[in-house]
């Protein structure tokens, strides 16, 4: 993430409309996942950070995301989040990025496949005083299932 380039074509990410402090907050969130360093989250997430939607089993706030980072790193080796675009206005940022890695641990009940994957993510962040206060996110998990040769299962009808 420090180079802000895509892995496949070395094109610099488009970043516009954010202060250096706001950009740092957003980039550091992704670095925490890429590096598996949950201490980075203390620097850039508000204690009561609102992550929408919460992942299954995820607790609220900054402390709630830390076990998710650990689980993510356990499920995916060579994990990297690459920012392609980050566009904002004061206090808000929109991000188009990709998650890449190799599926080497259980995720969504799917046994390790050993297959590489790349999925799109789109996120919107609210930022105050140099910290993320809200994140709304959407990841292409259906694309992930397809890439690792799995199929999502439907729970029993109530």
Secondary structure, 3 states (H helix, E strand, C coil): CCCCECCCCCCECEEECCCHHHHHHHHHHHHHHHHCCCHHHHHHEEEEEEEECCCCCCCCHHHHHHHHHHHHHHHEEEEEEEEEEEEEECCEEEEEEEEEEEECCCECCECCCCCEEEEEEEEEEEEECCEEEEEEEEECHHHHHHHCCCCCCCCCCC
